[in-house]
Amino acid sequence: MGAIKKRGPLTGYRLRRMFLDSPSLEWSGSAGAIYPAIRRLAKANLVRAGRIRDQRGARCYSLTAKGRLAVTAWLCDVNRAASPGIDPFRGRAGLWLTLAAPQRKSLMRSIAKVLQARNAALKHELAGMDEISRRQAELEFELHSMRLRWLGKSAKAIEG
């Protein structure tokens, strides 16, 4: 629903593409995840399907009044917005201490390389983004930068 609020009416295919193209590995862009979710949202009267004029008879989904209220409530939920939520990095960070030192060092170097590469890509992409995407990308950049600082401090602590 957030994607529809951000972009306006979207086809199921376009929604699926957005999830498939997301840098987050936590989102599933599979047809088996996206289309049933759209059906559940439609059944709950949160989105409505309209036909677009093409040969395939594709459906374009938009938010209903109830859906707009639900998205606004979600956006304004202070406790959930401030929650640490699902964070694969944070969830694994303490457990990295259980790895043998050489494996841990190698892993931390590999993670740092991935974070540096992602930040370099984000810097390059920022100029062409709309304001909403730019703000999200800036936050992602800062998150990766913070993780890189943490990895640097942790590496020094591990090495003694």
Rosetta constraint file for C-alpha pairs under 8 A:
AtomPair CA 1 CA 5 HARMONIC 6.18 0.50
AtomPair CA 1 CA 47 HARMONIC 7.75 0.50
AtomPair CA 1 CA 63 HARMONIC 7.11 0.50
AtomPair CA 1 CA 67 HARMONIC 7.41 0.50
AtomPair CA 1 CA 71 HARMONIC 6.71 0.50
AtomPair CA 2 CA 6 HARMONIC 6.04 0.50
AtomPair CA 2 CA 71 HARMONIC 6.62 0.50
AtomPair CA 3 CA 7 HARMONIC 5.99 0.50
AtomPair CA 3 CA 8 HARMONIC 7.72 0.50
AtomPair CA 3 CA 15 HARMONIC 7.37 0.50
AtomPair CA 4 CA 8 HARMONIC 4.86 0.50
AtomPair CA 4 CA 9 HARMONIC 5.70 0.50
AtomPair CA 4 CA 10 HARMONIC 6.33 0.50
AtomPair CA 4 CA 61 HARMONIC 7.58 0.50
AtomPair CA 4 CA 62 HARMONIC 6.37 0.50
AtomPair CA 4 CA 63 HARMONIC 6.92 0.50
AtomPair CA 5 CA 9 HARMONIC 7.96 0.50
AtomPair CA 5 CA 63 HARMONIC 7.26 0.50
AtomPair CA 5 CA 68 HARMONIC 7.74 0.50
AtomPair CA 5 CA 71 HARMONIC 7.85 0.50
AtomPair CA 6 CA 132 HARMONIC 7.63 0.50
AtomPair CA 8 CA 62 HARMONIC 6.74 0.50
AtomPair CA 9 CA 60 HARMONIC 5.94 0.50
AtomPair CA 9 CA 61 HARMONIC 5.22 0.50
AtomPair CA 9 CA 62 HARMONIC 4.50 0.50
AtomPair CA 9 CA 63 HARMONIC 7.62 0.50
AtomPair CA 10 CA 14 HARMONIC 6.01 0.50
AtomPair CA 10 CA 15 HARMONIC 6.39 0.50
AtomPair CA 10 CA 60 HARMONIC 5.07 0.50
AtomPair CA 10 CA 61 HARMONIC 5.25 0.50
AtomPair CA 10 CA 62 HARMONIC 6.81 0.50
AtomPair CA 11 CA 15 HARMONIC 6.31 0.50
AtomPair CA 11 CA 58 HARMONIC 6.88 0.50
AtomPair CA 11 CA 59 HARMONIC 5.65 0.50
AtomPair CA 11 CA 60 HARMONIC 4.21 0.50
AtomPair CA 11 CA 61 HARMONIC 5.85 0.50
AtomPair CA 12 CA 16 HARMONIC 6.09 0.50
AtomPair CA 12 CA 34 HARMONIC 7.61 0.50
AtomPair CA 12 CA 35 HARMONIC 6.89 0.50
AtomPair CA 12 CA 38 HARMONIC 7.63 0.50
AtomPair CA 12 CA 59 HARMONIC 7.01 0.50
AtomPair CA 12 CA 60 HARMONIC 6.92 0.50
AtomPair CA 12 CA 61 HARMONIC 7.20 0.50
AtomPair CA 13 CA 17 HARMONIC 6.15 0.50
AtomPair CA 14 CA 18 HARMONIC 6.25 0.50
AtomPair CA 15 CA 19 HARMONIC 6.58 0.50
AtomPair CA 15 CA 34 HARMONIC 7.70 0.50
AtomPair CA 16 CA 20 HARMONIC 6.18 0.50
AtomPair CA 16 CA 29 HARMONIC 5.23 0.50
AtomPair CA 16 CA 30 HARMONIC 7.13 0.50
AtomPair CA 16 CA 31 HARMONIC 7.09 0.50
AtomPair CA 16 CA 34 HARMONIC 6.15 0.50
AtomPair CA 17 CA 21 HARMONIC 5.89 0.50
AtomPair CA 17 CA 29 HARMONIC 6.90 0.50
AtomPair CA 18 CA 22 HARMONIC 6.09 0.50
AtomPair CA 18 CA 29 HARMONIC 7.67 0.50
AtomPair CA 19 CA 27 HARMONIC 6.13 0.50
AtomPair CA 19 CA 28 HARMONIC 6.33 0.50
AtomPair CA 19 CA 29 HARMONIC 4.64 0.50
AtomPair CA 20 CA 27 HARMONIC 7.77 0.50
AtomPair CA 20 CA 28 HARMONIC 6.90 0.50
AtomPair CA 20 CA 29 HARMONIC 4.51 0.50
AtomPair CA 20 CA 30 HARMONIC 7.53 0.50
AtomPair CA 22 CA 27 HARMONIC 7.49 0.50
AtomPair CA 28 CA 33 HARMONIC 6.50 0.50
AtomPair CA 28 CA 34 HARMONIC 7.62 0.50
AtomPair CA 29 CA 33 HARMONIC 6.71 0.50
AtomPair CA 29 CA 34 HARMONIC 6.32 0.50
AtomPair CA 30 CA 34 HARMONIC 6.22 0.50
AtomPair CA 31 CA 35 HARMONIC 5.75 0.50
AtomPair CA 32 CA 36 HARMONIC 6.60 0.50
AtomPair CA 33 CA 37 HARMONIC 6.27 0.50
AtomPair CA 34 CA 38 HARMONIC 6.25 0.50
AtomPair CA 35 CA 39 HARMONIC 6.23 0.50
AtomPair CA 36 CA 40 HARMONIC 6.19 0.50
AtomPair CA 37 CA 41 HARMONIC 6.21 0.50
AtomPair CA 38 CA 42 HARMONIC 6.14 0.50
AtomPair CA 38 CA 47 HARMONIC 7.76 0.50
AtomPair CA 39 CA 43 HARMONIC 6.03 0.50
AtomPair CA 40 CA 44 HARMONIC 6.17 0.50
AtomPair CA 41 CA 45 HARMONIC 6.29 0.50
AtomPair CA 41 CA 46 HARMONIC 5.19 0.50
AtomPair CA 41 CA 47 HARMONIC 5.72 0.50
AtomPair CA 42 CA 46 HARMONIC 5.71 0.50
AtomPair CA 42 CA 47 HARMONIC 4.87 0.50
AtomPair CA 42 CA 48 HARMONIC 5.70 0.50
AtomPair CA 42 CA 49 HARMONIC 7.53 0.50
AtomPair CA 45 CA 64 HARMONIC 6.75 0.50
AtomPair CA 45 CA 66 HARMONIC 6.81 0.50
AtomPair CA 45 CA 67 HARMONIC 7.10 0.50
AtomPair CA 46 CA 63 HARMONIC 6.01 0.50
AtomPair CA 46 CA 64 HARMONIC 5.38 0.50
AtomPair CA 46 CA 65 HARMONIC 7.52 0.50
AtomPair CA 46 CA 66 HARMONIC 5.54 0.50
AtomPair CA 46 CA 67 HARMONIC 3.88 0.50
AtomPair CA 46 CA 68 HARMONIC 7.62 0.50
AtomPair CA 46 CA 70 HARMONIC 7.70 0.50
AtomPair CA 47 CA 61 HARMONIC 6.20 0.50
AtomPair CA 47 CA 62 HARMONIC 5.42 0.50
AtomPair CA 47 CA 63 HARMONIC 4.39 0.50
AtomPair CA 47 CA 64 HARMONIC 5.15 0.50
AtomPair CA 47 CA 67 HARMONIC 6.07 0.50
AtomPair CA 48 CA 61 HARMONIC 5.51 0.50
AtomPair CA 48 CA 62 HARMONIC 5.55 0.50
AtomPair CA 48 CA 63 HARMONIC 6.32 0.50
AtomPair CA 48 CA 64 HARMONIC 6.21 0.50
AtomPair CA 49 CA 59 HARMONIC 5.67 0.50
AtomPair CA 49 CA 60 HARMONIC 5.50 0.50
AtomPair CA 49 CA 61 HARMONIC 4.59 0.50
AtomPair CA 49 CA 62 HARMONIC 6.67 0.50
AtomPair CA 50 CA 59 HARMONIC 5.34 0.50
AtomPair CA 50 CA 60 HARMONIC 5.16 0.50
AtomPair CA 50 CA 61 HARMONIC 6.35 0.50
AtomPair CA 50 CA 62 HARMONIC 7.94 0.50
AtomPair CA 51 CA 57 HARMONIC 6.22 0.50
AtomPair CA 51 CA 58 HARMONIC 5.94 0.50
AtomPair CA 51 CA 59 HARMONIC 4.53 0.50
AtomPair CA 51 CA 60 HARMONIC 6.00 0.50
AtomPair CA 52 CA 57 HARMONIC 6.29 0.50
AtomPair CA 52 CA 58 HARMONIC 5.86 0.50
AtomPair CA 52 CA 59 HARMONIC 5.98 0.50
AtomPair CA 52 CA 60 HARMONIC 6.36 0.50
AtomPair CA 53 CA 57 HARMONIC 6.46 0.50
AtomPair CA 53 CA 58 HARMONIC 7.72 0.50
AtomPair CA 54 CA 58 HARMONIC 6.87 0.50
AtomPair CA 63 CA 67 HARMONIC 5.11 0.50
AtomPair CA 63 CA 68 HARMONIC 5.89 0.50
AtomPair CA 64 CA 68 HARMONIC 6.17 0.50
AtomPair CA 65 CA 69 HARMONIC 6.34 0.50
AtomPair CA 66 CA 70 HARMONIC 6.20 0.50
AtomPair CA 67 CA 71 HARMONIC 6.15 0.50
AtomPair CA 68 CA 72 HARMONIC 6.16 0.50
AtomPair CA 69 CA 73 HARMONIC 6.11 0.50
AtomPair CA 70 CA 74 HARMONIC 6.17 0.50
AtomPair CA 71 CA 75 HARMONIC 6.04 0.50
AtomPair CA 72 CA 76 HARMONIC 6.09 0.50
AtomPair CA 73 CA 77 HARMONIC 6.08 0.50
AtomPair CA 75 CA 81 HARMONIC 7.67 0.50
AtomPair CA 76 CA 81 HARMONIC 7.77 0.50
AtomPair CA 77 CA 81 HARMONIC 6.12 0.50
AtomPair CA 78 CA 82 HARMONIC 6.10 0.50
AtomPair CA 79 CA 83 HARMONIC 6.04 0.50
AtomPair CA 80 CA 85 HARMONIC 7.74 0.50
AtomPair CA 86 CA 91 HARMONIC 7.84 0.50
AtomPair CA 87 CA 91 HARMONIC 5.96 0.50
AtomPair CA 88 CA 92 HARMONIC 6.19 0.50
AtomPair CA 89 CA 93 HARMONIC 5.93 0.50
AtomPair CA 90 CA 94 HARMONIC 7.59 0.50
AtomPair CA 91 CA 95 HARMONIC 7.89 0.50
AtomPair CA 92 CA 96 HARMONIC 6.31 0.50
AtomPair CA 93 CA 97 HARMONIC 7.74 0.50
AtomPair CA 95 CA 99 HARMONIC 7.57 0.50
AtomPair CA 96 CA 104 HARMONIC 6.28 0.50
AtomPair CA 97 CA 104 HARMONIC 7.28 0.50
AtomPair CA 99 CA 103 HARMONIC 6.22 0.50
AtomPair CA 99 CA 104 HARMONIC 5.56 0.50
AtomPair CA 100 CA 104 HARMONIC 6.05 0.50
AtomPair CA 101 CA 105 HARMONIC 6.07 0.50
AtomPair CA 101 CA 158 HARMONIC 7.97 0.50
AtomPair CA 102 CA 106 HARMONIC 6.16 0.50
AtomPair CA 103 CA 107 HARMONIC 6.03 0.50
AtomPair CA 104 CA 108 HARMONIC 6.10 0.50
AtomPair CA 105 CA 109 HARMONIC 6.20 0.50
AtomPair CA 105 CA 155 HARMONIC 7.15 0.50
AtomPair CA 106 CA 110 HARMONIC 6.16 0.50
AtomPair CA 107 CA 111 HARMONIC 6.10 0.50
AtomPair CA 108 CA 112 HARMONIC 6.07 0.50
AtomPair CA 108 CA 151 HARMONIC 6.66 0.50
AtomPair CA 108 CA 155 HARMONIC 7.63 0.50
AtomPair CA 109 CA 113 HARMONIC 6.27 0.50
AtomPair CA 110 CA 114 HARMONIC 6.37 0.50
AtomPair CA 111 CA 115 HARMONIC 6.18 0.50
AtomPair CA 112 CA 116 HARMONIC 6.04 0.50
AtomPair CA 112 CA 148 HARMONIC 6.02 0.50
AtomPair CA 112 CA 151 HARMONIC 7.22 0.50
AtomPair CA 113 CA 117 HARMONIC 6.08 0.50
AtomPair CA 114 CA 118 HARMONIC 6.12 0.50
AtomPair CA 115 CA 119 HARMONIC 6.14 0.50
AtomPair CA 115 CA 144 HARMONIC 5.77 0.50
AtomPair CA 115 CA 145 HARMONIC 7.77 0.50
AtomPair CA 115 CA 148 HARMONIC 7.09 0.50
AtomPair CA 116 CA 120 HARMONIC 6.17 0.50
AtomPair CA 116 CA 144 HARMONIC 7.72 0.50
AtomPair CA 116 CA 148 HARMONIC 7.86 0.50
AtomPair CA 117 CA 121 HARMONIC 6.24 0.50
AtomPair CA 118 CA 122 HARMONIC 6.12 0.50
AtomPair CA 119 CA 123 HARMONIC 6.14 0.50
AtomPair CA 119 CA 141 HARMONIC 5.60 0.50
AtomPair CA 119 CA 144 HARMONIC 6.95 0.50
AtomPair CA 119 CA 145 HARMONIC 7.80 0.50
AtomPair CA 120 CA 124 HARMONIC 6.43 0.50
AtomPair CA 121 CA 125 HARMONIC 6.19 0.50
AtomPair CA 122 CA 126 HARMONIC 5.94 0.50
AtomPair CA 122 CA 137 HARMONIC 6.60 0.50
AtomPair CA 122 CA 138 HARMONIC 7.97 0.50
AtomPair CA 122 CA 141 HARMONIC 6.85 0.50
AtomPair CA 123 CA 127 HARMONIC 7.92 0.50
AtomPair CA 125 CA 129 HARMONIC 6.82 0.50
AtomPair CA 126 CA 134 HARMONIC 5.81 0.50
AtomPair CA 126 CA 137 HARMONIC 7.15 0.50
AtomPair CA 126 CA 138 HARMONIC 7.94 0.50
AtomPair CA 127 CA 134 HARMONIC 8.00 0.50
AtomPair CA 129 CA 133 HARMONIC 5.75 0.50
AtomPair CA 129 CA 134 HARMONIC 5.37 0.50
AtomPair CA 130 CA 134 HARMONIC 5.95 0.50
AtomPair CA 131 CA 135 HARMONIC 6.20 0.50
AtomPair CA 132 CA 136 HARMONIC 6.40 0.50
AtomPair CA 133 CA 137 HARMONIC 6.03 0.50
AtomPair CA 134 CA 138 HARMONIC 5.99 0.50
AtomPair CA 135 CA 139 HARMONIC 6.25 0.50
AtomPair CA 136 CA 140 HARMONIC 6.23 0.50
AtomPair CA 137 CA 141 HARMONIC 6.04 0.50
AtomPair CA 138 CA 142 HARMONIC 6.25 0.50
AtomPair CA 139 CA 143 HARMONIC 6.12 0.50
AtomPair CA 140 CA 144 HARMONIC 6.20 0.50
AtomPair CA 141 CA 145 HARMONIC 6.12 0.50
AtomPair CA 142 CA 146 HARMONIC 6.08 0.50
AtomPair CA 143 CA 147 HARMONIC 6.20 0.50
AtomPair CA 144 CA 148 HARMONIC 6.09 0.50
AtomPair CA 145 CA 149 HARMONIC 6.29 0.50
AtomPair CA 146 CA 150 HARMONIC 6.19 0.50
AtomPair CA 147 CA 151 HARMONIC 6.04 0.50
AtomPair CA 148 CA 152 HARMONIC 6.15 0.50
AtomPair CA 149 CA 153 HARMONIC 6.30 0.50
AtomPair CA 150 CA 154 HARMONIC 6.03 0.50
AtomPair CA 151 CA 155 HARMONIC 5.94 0.50
AtomPair CA 152 CA 156 HARMONIC 6.38 0.50
AtomPair CA 153 CA 157 HARMONIC 6.29 0.50
AtomPair CA 154 CA 158 HARMONIC 6.08 0.50
AtomPair CA 155 CA 159 HARMONIC 6.14 0.50
AtomPair CA 156 CA 160 HARMONIC 6.21 0.50
